[in-house]
Amino acid sequence: MTYDVAVVGAGAMGSAAARALAAAGREVVVLEQFTLGHDRGGSHGGTRLFRPAADNADLARLTEQARPLWRELEAESGETLFEVTGGIDFGVDDTTVDTFRSLHAATGEVLTAEAATERWPGFRFETPVLHQPGSGRLYADRTVKALQTVASRHGAEFRVQSPVHALRVHDGFVELEVPGGALRAQHVVVTAGPWAPRLLTGLAPLPPITCTQEQPRFFAPKADGLDWTSFLNHNGNSYGLFEPGTGVKVGLHGSGPVVDPDTRDFEPEPTRDAELIRHVEQWFPGLDTARSTTISCLYDNTPSDTFVIDRAGPITVAVGFSGQGLKFVPLVGEFVRGLVTGAAAVPSRFRMASHNVPR
């Protein structure tokens, strides 16, 4: 069978691409090697942060570009996906404070450590705190399901237990080797996370992609009634947020061991786990480290943590989101649609060639 577009991978990015392309009138099939909503990749779980970058103008602009697209997805799906809770950066240096003032003068504020402690006593602050009231939390699992529901409504077909073993460009089409035979598409979108490099060898000049198994924990607050805003702690590069009904998630960003996505064990690495516990004891006095639960997720990382969203002939790639991509999901869907249809370009920073140029 021949389709307009075949999407490889039905996580958040693949499902967003399917929704955008199907809404544009393309005949779309999505091939998922596991089941929909599986826990083997980087899209599963309860929540993620929505946070405009405090000190990066390009990423802050793209985050704000994504904000109204989340509201459009909510309206189309009928689901609550993005809740504004506010968010803070702390442990920042003077340069970051100055940059934040210039980027977020109209949407943020700089608080003293004393003022921030009075407002959020569960944290330990030693330096000024950057507050963005428009930050918040995204519901990850719910988002993936909403994207798939809307994509299906627009005519996209989802096939589960359908791993793609190989891609071949032949006679103006891309042939996809899948169980039971092969199918063809005029264009293929690869959103397969850490599985993408082996599939794209010789087809797209990807930068090196490493796969790490990250191991945040959910911690119980020591007292009821504390305000747990979303946060990024520049001391130790930790992140987290409150997830209703579960606790406060805290993780050390990009600190997990390199793994093979097919053979990972989902178990916390003891040394890194102990480092996380010490970090929480030092910076989050309102959390009880004796009452916590570890979780596991995957990052697909580029050397610069910059995403890859680009096209090579009849193949479009969206990978390397380095644990930071979910807040851009509906925007990535639009970028992919633009690449496939030729209607729009993506920022040059995401092009494959840019990863080979010193930044």
VOPAGU-2260 file (C-alpha; in pm, 1 decimal, decimal comma):
REM VOPAGU-2260
SITE   aa  ch    i         X         Y         Z
SITE  MET   A    0       0,0       0,0       0,0
SITE  THR   A    1     119,6     353,3     -72,8
SITE  TYR   A    2      65,1     652,7     155,7
SITE  ASP   A    3     140,9    1019,7     122,8
SITE  VAL   A    4     337,1    1015,4     449,6
SITE  ALA   A    5     458,1     741,8     683,3
SITE  VAL   A    6     556,3     850,3    1033,8
SITE  VAL   A    7     795,3     623,0    1223,8
SITE  GLY   A    8     732,8     647,5    1598,1
SITE  ALA   A    9     406,9     735,4    1775,5
SITE  GLY   A   10     541,8     926,2    2072,5
SITE  ALA   A   11     464,7    1293,2    2127,0
SITE  MET   A   12     657,6    1419,7    1823,5
SITE  GLY   A   13     531,2    1154,1    1583,1
SITE  SER   A   14     174,0    1198,0    1698,4
SITE  ALA   A   15     204,0    1577,7    1662,7
SITE  ALA   A   16     340,2    1533,9    1311,4
SITE  ALA   A   17      57,0    1296,1    1223,9
SITE  ARG   A   18    -203,8    1540,8    1350,7
SITE  ALA   A   19     -54,5    1834,1    1158,0
SITE  LEU   A   20     -11,4    1641,4     831,8
SITE  ALA   A   21    -350,2    1470,1     844,0
SITE  ALA   A   22    -516,4    1805,3     914,5
SITE  ALA   A   23    -342,4    1935,0     600,3
SITE  GLY   A   24    -514,0    1664,6     396,9
SITE  ARG   A   25    -227,5    1414,6     369,0
SITE  GLU   A   26    -291,7    1040,2     387,0
SITE  VAL   A   27     -84,5     941,2     691,2
SITE  VAL   A   28      13,7     611,2     849,7
SITE  VAL   A   29     199,8     603,1    1182,3
SITE  LEU   A   30     413,8     298,3    1254,8
SITE  GLU   A   31     483,0     224,4    1623,0
SITE  GLN   A   32     710,8     -61,4    1722,7
SITE  PHE   A   33     542,7    -101,8    2062,2
SITE  THR   A   34     188,9     -10,3    2168,2
SITE  LEU   A   35      35,0     336,1    2186,0
SITE  GLY   A   36     118,7     504,9    2514,4
SITE  HIS   A   37     407,0     268,3    2595,6
SITE  ASP   A   38     672,4     351,4    2858,9
SITE  ARG   A   39     982,5     258,1    2658,7
SITE  GLY   A   40    1068,0     602,0    2518,1
SITE  GLY   A   41    1077,4     965,2    2625,1
SITE  SER   A   42     713,3    1072,9    2593,2
SITE  HIS   A   43     545,1     878,2    2870,7
SITE  GLY   A   44     473,3     994,7    3224,0
SITE  GLY   A   45     243,1    1233,7    3400,5
SITE  THR   A   46     390,6    1579,8    3364,0
SITE  ARG   A   47     657,3    1802,1    3209,0
SITE  LEU   A   48     763,8    2163,5    3257,1
SITE  PHE   A   49     648,7    2448,1    3036,9
SITE  ARG   A   50     918,0    2708,2    3090,9
SITE  PRO   A   51    1042,5    2985,4    2862,3
SITE  ALA   A   52    1422,8    2983,2    2880,7
SITE  ALA   A   53    1552,2    3238,2    3128,6
SITE  ASP   A   54    1868,3    3325,6    2935,9
SITE  ASN   A   55    1822,8    3211,6    2574,1
SITE  ALA   A   56    1630,7    3451,9    2352,5
SITE  ASP   A   57    1573,0    3203,8    2067,7
SITE  LEU   A   58    1432,0    2929,2    2289,2
SITE  ALA   A   59    1224,4    3176,5    2490,7
SITE  ARG   A   60    1069,8    3304,9    2166,5
SITE  LEU   A   61     994,6    2952,1    2042,7
SITE  THR   A   62     833,4    2860,2    2375,0
SITE  GLU   A   63     601,4    3157,9    2347,7
SITE  GLN   A   64     531,1    3061,2    1986,5
SITE  ALA   A   65     420,3    2720,0    2114,8
SITE  ARG   A   66     198,0    2858,3    2393,0
SITE  PRO   A   67    -111,8    2941,4    2181,2
SITE  LEU   A   68     -71,6    2612,7    1992,1
SITE  TRP   A   69    -123,8    2426,8    2319,8
SITE  ARG   A   70    -451,5    2612,3    2366,8
SITE  GLU   A   71    -555,0    2519,6    2012,8
SITE  LEU   A   72    -480,9    2152,2    2082,7
SITE  GLU   A   73    -680,5    2170,0    2406,0
SITE  ALA   A   74    -976,9    2322,7    2221,4
SITE  GLU   A   75    -957,0    2061,1    1946,9
SITE  SER   A   76    -919,9    1764,7    2182,7
SITE  GLY   A   77   -1138,4    1882,3    2469,6
SITE  GLU   A   78    -861,7    1794,9    2716,8
SITE  THR   A   79    -675,0    2001,7    2975,7
SITE  LEU   A   80    -308,9    1967,9    2876,2
SITE  PHE   A   81    -135,7    2283,8    3003,4
SITE  GLU   A   82    -187,2    2442,5    3344,6
SITE  VAL   A   83     -21,6    2771,6    3433,0
SITE  THR   A   84     132,6    2739,1    3778,5
SITE  GLY   A   85     425,4    2980,0    3756,6
SITE  GLY   A   86     787,1    2875,3    3762,9
SITE  ILE   A   87    1123,2    2980,3    3903,0
SITE  ASP   A   88    1493,0    2959,5    3821,6
SITE  PHE   A   89    1726,0    2975,1    4120,5
SITE  GLY   A   90    2094,7    2932,2    4190,8
SITE  VAL   A   91    2160,4    3178,2    3907,3
SITE  ASP   A   92    2460,5    3406,9    3856,9
SITE  ASP   A   93    2456,4    3780,6    3790,8
SITE  THR   A   94    2488,7    3737,6    3414,2
SITE  THR   A   95    2179,1    3518,9    3402,6
SITE  VAL   A   96    1988,4    3770,9    3612,7
SITE  ASP   A   97    2082,2    4052,6    3375,3
SITE  THR   A   98    1985,9    3847,8    3069,4
SITE  PHE   A   99    1656,0    3752,0    3229,5
SITE  ARG   A  100    1574,9    4117,4    3299,9
SITE  SER   A  101    1630,3    4204,2    2933,5
SITE  LEU   A  102    1433,9    3908,4    2795,3
SITE  HIS   A  103    1144,2    3888,7    3038,8
SITE  ALA   A  104    1093,5    4242,0    3167,4
SITE  ALA   A  105     724,5    4231,8    3078,0
SITE  THR   A  106     649,8    3875,2    3186,3
SITE  GLY   A  107     879,1    3797,5    3479,0
SITE  GLU   A  108    1027,2    3935,0    3796,8
SITE  VAL   A  109    1347,2    3903,0    3999,5
SITE  LEU   A  110    1293,2    3828,1    4368,2
SITE  THR   A  111    1541,3    3842,2    4653,2
SITE  ALA   A  112    1625,4    3514,2    4820,7
SITE  GLU   A  113    1439,1    3633,3    5130,8
SITE  ALA   A  114    1122,6    3723,0    4940,1
SITE  ALA   A  115    1130,2    3394,1    4750,4
SITE  THR   A  116    1176,2    3193,0    5070,8
SITE  GLU   A  117     873,2    3361,3    5224,9
SITE  ARG   A  118     666,9    3262,3    4921,2
SITE  TRP   A  119     812,0    2912,2    4867,0
SITE  PRO   A  120     945,4    2790,0    5204,5
SITE  GLY   A  121     999,9    2435,8    5076,8
SITE  PHE   A  122    1305,1    2554,1    4879,5
SITE  ARG   A  123    1644,2    2682,0    4992,1
SITE  PHE   A  124    1752,4    3001,5    4816,1
SITE  GLU   A  125    2089,5    3174,9    4843,1
SITE  THR   A  126    2078,6    3408,9    4542,2
SITE  PRO   A  127    1811,3    3604,1    4351,3
SITE  VAL   A  128    1521,9    3401,1    4212,4
SITE  LEU   A  129    1379,6    3447,7    3862,6
SITE  HIS   A  130    1000,7    3414,2    3861,3
SITE  GLN   A  131     792,4    3358,9    3545,9
SITE  PRO   A  132     419,4    3353,3    3631,4
SITE  GLY   A  133     336,8    3216,2    3285,4
SITE  SER   A  134     530,1    2893,2    3331,7
SITE  GLY   A  135     352,2    2574,6    3427,4
SITE  ARG   A  136     303,0    2203,7    3381,0
SITE  LEU   A  137     208,3    1994,8    3082,9
SITE  TYR   A  138      35,3    1656,7    3105,1
SITE  ALA   A  139     252,4    1426,6    2894,7
SITE  ASP   A  140      55,4    1101,4    2864,1
SITE  ARG   A  141    -264,2    1295,7    2819,4
SITE  THR   A  142    -102,6    1505,4    2544,8
SITE  VAL   A  143      12,1    1202,4    2345,5
SITE  LYS   A  144    -333,5    1048,8    2363,2
SITE  ALA   A  145    -498,7    1378,1    2264,5
SITE  LEU   A  146    -270,5    1414,6    1962,6
SITE  GLN   A  147    -348,6    1060,3    1851,3
SITE  THR   A  148    -721,6    1110,9    1896,4
SITE  VAL   A  149    -720,4    1429,4    1690,8
SITE  ALA   A  150    -489,8    1281,1    1426,0
SITE  SER   A  151    -719,4     980,2    1391,4
SITE  ARG   A  152   -1017,5    1211,2    1358,8
SITE  HIS   A  153    -840,8    1374,2    1064,3
SITE  GLY   A  154    -786,8    1033,2     904,5
SITE  ALA   A  155    -440,9     926,3    1025,8
SITE  GLU   A  156    -395,2     551,2    1065,1
SITE  PHE   A  157    -195,6     414,0    1360,3
SITE  ARG   A  158     -34,8      70,6    1337,1
SITE  VAL   A  159     107,8     -79,8    1657,4
SITE  GLN   A  160     360,4    -362,5    1696,0
SITE  SER   A  161     498,5    -245,1    1361,0
SITE  PRO   A  162     873,5    -190,1    1392,2
SITE  VAL   A  163    1040,0     -48,7    1081,9
SITE  HIS   A  164    1346,4    -259,4    1007,9
SITE  ALA   A  165    1478,8     -59,4     712,9
SITE  LEU   A  166    1411,8     235,1     482,8
SITE  ARG   A  167    1497,8     236,3     113,7
SITE  VAL   A  168    1452,0     518,3    -136,4
SITE  HIS   A  169    1344,6     358,8    -464,5
SITE  ASP   A  170    1162,1     477,0    -779,4
SITE  GLY   A  171    1057,3     806,3    -624,0
SITE  PHE   A  172     914,8     648,9    -308,4
SITE  VAL   A  173    1045,4     538,9      29,4
SITE  GLU   A  174     995,6     170,0      99,7
SITE  LEU   A  175     954,4      73,4     464,5
SITE  GLU   A  176    1030,0    -281,7     570,4
SITE  VAL   A  177     776,7    -380,7     835,2
SITE  PRO   A  178     648,3    -715,1     966,3
SITE  GLY   A  179     441,5    -891,6     705,9
SITE  GLY   A  180     602,2    -719,5     409,0
SITE  ALA   A  181     663,3    -360,6     305,5
SITE  LEU   A  182     472,4     -42,1     240,2
SITE  ARG   A  183     556,2     269,5      43,6
SITE  ALA   A  184     524,6     639,7     107,1
SITE  GLN   A  185     603,2     950,2     -87,5
SITE  HIS   A  186     760,7    1091,5     226,9
SITE  VAL   A  187     874,3     946,3     559,5
SITE  VAL   A  188     894,1    1130,7     892,5
SITE  VAL   A  189    1126,7     970,5    1147,8
SITE  THR   A  190    1044,6    1058,6    1509,4
SITE  ALA   A  191    1190,6     745,0    1664,3
SITE  GLY   A  192    1404,0     902,3    1936,2
SITE  PRO   A  193    1712,8     694,8    2021,0
SITE  TRP   A  194    1611,9     432,1    1764,2
SITE  ALA   A  195    1644,6     684,1    1479,4
SITE  PRO   A  196    2021,8     669,0    1410,8
SITE  ARG   A  197    2028,2     299,1    1319,1
SITE  LEU   A  198    1731,9     349,8    1085,8
SITE  LEU   A  199    1878,8     655,5     913,5
SITE  THR   A  200    2233,2     536,2     851,5
SITE  GLY   A  201    2330,6     649,4     503,9
SITE  LEU   A  202    2003,9     840,0     457,1
SITE  ALA   A  203    2042,3    1152,6     671,3
SITE  PRO   A  204    2356,1    1319,1     814,9
SITE  LEU   A  205    2254,3    1311,4    1180,1
SITE  PRO   A  206    2487,0    1442,4    1449,3
SITE  PRO   A  207    2586,6    1184,2    1712,9
SITE  ILE   A  208    2281,4    1084,2    1919,3
SITE  THR   A  209    2334,9     926,0    2259,9
SITE  CYS   A  210    2064,2     758,6    2464,7
SITE  THR   A  211    2062,6     805,0    2841,6
SITE  GLN   A  212    1836,9     653,8    3104,4
SITE  GLU   A  213    1733,4     929,1    3342,3
SITE  GLN   A  214    1612,7     860,1    3694,1
SITE  PRO   A  215    1417,9    1138,6    3866,5
SITE  ARG   A  216    1217,8    1071,8    4179,6
SITE  PHE   A  217     884,1    1179,5    4322,5
SITE  PHE   A  218     919,3    1311,8    4678,2
SITE  ALA   A  219     647,8    1361,9    4937,7
SITE  PRO   A  220     628,0    1711,4    5090,5
SITE  LYS   A  221     697,3    1724,3    5462,5
SITE  ALA   A  222     396,4    1947,4    5523,5
SITE  ASP   A  223      64,6    2015,7    5357,4
SITE  GLY   A  224      -8,5    2355,9    5211,4
SITE  LEU   A  225     336,6    2438,2    5073,2
SITE  ASP   A  226     340,4    2601,4    4730,0
SITE  TRP   A  227     549,0    2389,5    4492,1
SITE  THR   A  228     598,4    2594,7    4180,4
SITE  SER   A  229     776,0    2448,1    3878,0
SITE  PHE   A  230    1149,9    2505,4    3898,8
SITE  LEU   A  231    1497,3    2484,6    3752,5
SITE  ASN   A  232    1783,9    2484,8    4002,1
SITE  HIS   A  233    2109,2    2596,3    3840,0
SITE  ASN   A  234    2295,5    2455,4    4141,7
SITE  GLY   A  235    2343,5    2100,1    4018,2
SITE  ASN   A  236    2119,2    2149,4    3712,3
SITE  SER   A  237    1805,3    1999,5    3859,9
SITE  TYR   A  238    1446,7    2049,1    3752,1
SITE  GLY   A  239    1105,9    1959,3    3882,0
SITE  LEU   A  240     743,6    2034,5    3947,2
SITE  PHE   A  241     449,1    1927,1    4155,9
SITE  GLU   A  242     234,2    1653,5    4003,7
SITE  PRO   A  243    -112,6    1633,3    4160,7
SITE  GLY   A  244    -169,4    1305,3    4339,9
SITE  THR   A  245     192,3    1192,5    4307,3
SITE  GLY   A  246     429,3    1440,7    4471,8
SITE  VAL   A  247     711,8    1670,1    4370,7
SITE  LYS   A  248     925,8    1538,4    4087,2
SITE  VAL   A  249    1295,8    1626,0    4106,0
SITE  GLY   A  250    1555,4    1514,0    3853,3
SITE  LEU   A  251    1915,7    1591,2    3768,7
SITE  HIS   A  252    1897,2    1693,3    3404,7
SITE  GLY   A  253    2096,8    1483,7    3158,2
SITE  SER   A  254    2285,1    1292,3    3426,9
SITE  GLY   A  255    2182,7     934,0    3351,2
SITE  PRO   A  256    2400,9     653,5    3217,9
SITE  VAL   A  257    2426,8     583,4    2846,6
SITE  VAL   A  258    2211,9     279,6    2759,5
SITE  ASP   A  259    2083,0      78,0    2466,9
SITE  PRO   A  260    1709,4     157,3    2438,5
SITE  ASP   A  261    1633,3    -207,9    2363,2
SITE  THR   A  262    1812,0    -352,6    2666,6
SITE  ARG   A  263    1773,0     -87,0    2938,8
SITE  ASP   A  264    1684,1    -224,2    3281,7
SITE  PHE   A  265    1467,4      67,3    3413,4
SITE  GLU   A  266    1663,0      42,8    3742,5
SITE  PRO   A  267    1825,9     347,6    3906,2
SITE  GLU   A  268    2204,6     364,0    3897,4
SITE  PRO   A  269    2297,7     372,4    4270,8
SITE  THR   A  270    2568,1     640,6    4260,1
SITE  ARG   A  271    2356,9     885,3    4062,1
SITE  ASP   A  272    2053,0     805,7    4273,1
SITE  ALA   A  273    2244,1     886,0    4589,5
SITE  GLU   A  274    2359,0    1213,2    4432,3
SITE  LEU   A  275    1996,1    1308,3    4367,4
SITE  ILE   A  276    1899,5    1232,6    4728,2
SITE  ARG   A  277    2184,8    1451,9    4856,5
SITE  HIS   A  278    2083,6    1727,9    4618,6
SITE  VAL   A  279    1725,5    1724,3    4745,3
SITE  GLU   A  280    1840,2    1724,8    5107,6
SITE  GLN   A  281    2054,8    2031,5    5035,7
SITE  TRP   A  282    1818,1    2244,1    4827,2
SITE  PHE   A  283    1465,3    2126,0    4909,5
SITE  PRO   A  284    1418,2    2119,1    5287,2
SITE  GLY   A  285    1042,4    2084,4    5241,3
SITE  LEU   A  286    1070,3    1741,4    5079,7
SITE  ASP   A  287    1095,7    1409,9    5264,2
SITE  THR   A  288    1372,0    1197,6    5109,6
SITE  ALA   A  289    1255,5     900,6    5316,3
SITE  ARG   A  290     930,4     897,5    5121,8
SITE  SER   A  291    1009,1     891,0    4752,5
SITE  THR   A  292     965,5     678,9    4442,6
SITE  THR   A  293    1208,5     649,6    4152,7
SITE  ILE   A  294    1097,2     662,2    3789,8
SITE  SER   A  295    1278,8     604,8    3461,0
SITE  CYS   A  296    1273,9     774,3    3121,1
SITE  LEU   A  297    1493,7     808,9    2813,5
SITE  TYR   A  298    1668,6    1110,3    2665,2
SITE  ASP   A  299    1790,0    1114,9    2305,2
SITE  ASN   A  300    2073,0    1366,8    2320,3
SITE  THR   A  301    2271,9    1568,1    2068,0
SITE  PRO   A  302    2618,3    1697,9    2170,3
SITE  SER   A  303    2483,2    2054,1    2201,5
SITE  ASP   A  304    2136,2    1961,3    2334,5
SITE  THR   A  305    1999,0    2130,9    2021,5
SITE  PHE   A  306    1714,2    1950,3    1847,4
SITE  VAL   A  307    1735,5    1807,9    1496,2
SITE  ILE   A  308    1435,7    1901,7    1279,2
SITE  ASP   A  309    1530,2    1881,9     913,4
SITE  ARG   A  310    1469,9    1717,8     577,7
SITE  ALA   A  311    1697,8    1502,2     361,3
SITE  GLY   A  312    1524,5    1430,8      31,2
SITE  PRO   A  313    1198,0    1242,3      96,7
SITE  ILE   A  314    1284,1    1190,2     466,2
SITE  THR   A  315    1214,2    1439,2     743,5
SITE  VAL   A  316    1374,1    1389,1    1084,6
SITE  ALA   A  317    1272,5    1520,2    1427,8
SITE  VAL   A  318    1500,1    1375,0    1697,3
SITE  GLY   A  319    1754,4    1468,5    1964,4
SITE  PHE   A  320    1516,7    1650,1    2196,6
SITE  SER   A  321    1753,0    1601,9    2492,5
SITE  GLY   A  322    1480,8    1589,2    2755,8
SITE  GLN   A  323    1358,9    1939,1    2670,2
SITE  GLY   A  324    1125,0    1893,1    2377,8
SITE  LEU   A  325     776,0    1828,6    2508,4
SITE  LYS   A  326     687,5    2193,8    2560,0
SITE  PHE   A  327     742,2    2246,5    2186,2
SITE  VAL   A  328     531,8    1949,1    2070,2
SITE  PRO   A  329     255,7    2127,9    1873,9
SITE  LEU   A  330     514,9    2363,2    1724,9
SITE  VAL   A  331     731,3    2069,7    1616,7
SITE  GLY   A  332     424,1    1926,7    1444,7
SITE  GLU   A  333     393,2    2249,2    1246,5
SITE  PHE   A  334     764,6    2250,2    1162,3
SITE  VAL   A  335     743,1    1892,7    1032,8
SITE  ARG   A  336     435,7    1972,8     825,2
SITE  GLY   A  337     618,4    2269,2     673,6
SITE  LEU   A  338     917,5    2055,7     581,7
SITE  VAL   A  339     706,9    1781,2     426,5
SITE  THR   A  340     484,5    2016,3     228,1
SITE  GLY   A  341     752,5    2271,9     146,7
SITE  ALA   A  342     529,0    2542,8     289,3
SITE  ALA   A  343     765,0    2667,1     560,7
SITE  ALA   A  344    1118,9    2639,8     690,2
SITE  VAL   A  345    1243,9    2566,5    1040,7
SITE  PRO   A  346    1493,5    2772,3    1240,0
SITE  SER   A  347    1846,0    2718,8    1110,6
SITE  ARG   A  348    1964,9    2609,1    1455,5
SITE  PHE   A  349    1770,5    2282,6    1410,6
SITE  ARG   A  350    1914,5    2196,7    1068,7
SITE  MET   A  351    2147,7    1897,0    1051,1
SITE  ALA   A  352    2423,2    2108,5     899,4
SITE  SER   A  353    2419,7    2346,1    1196,3
SITE  HIS   A  354    2529,6    2064,7    1425,9
SITE  ASN   A  355    2856,8    2045,9    1234,8
SITE  VAL   A  356    2929,0    2417,4    1272,3
SITE  PRO   A  357    3093,5    2552,0    1591,9
SITE  ARG   A  358    2833,7    2737,5    1794,3
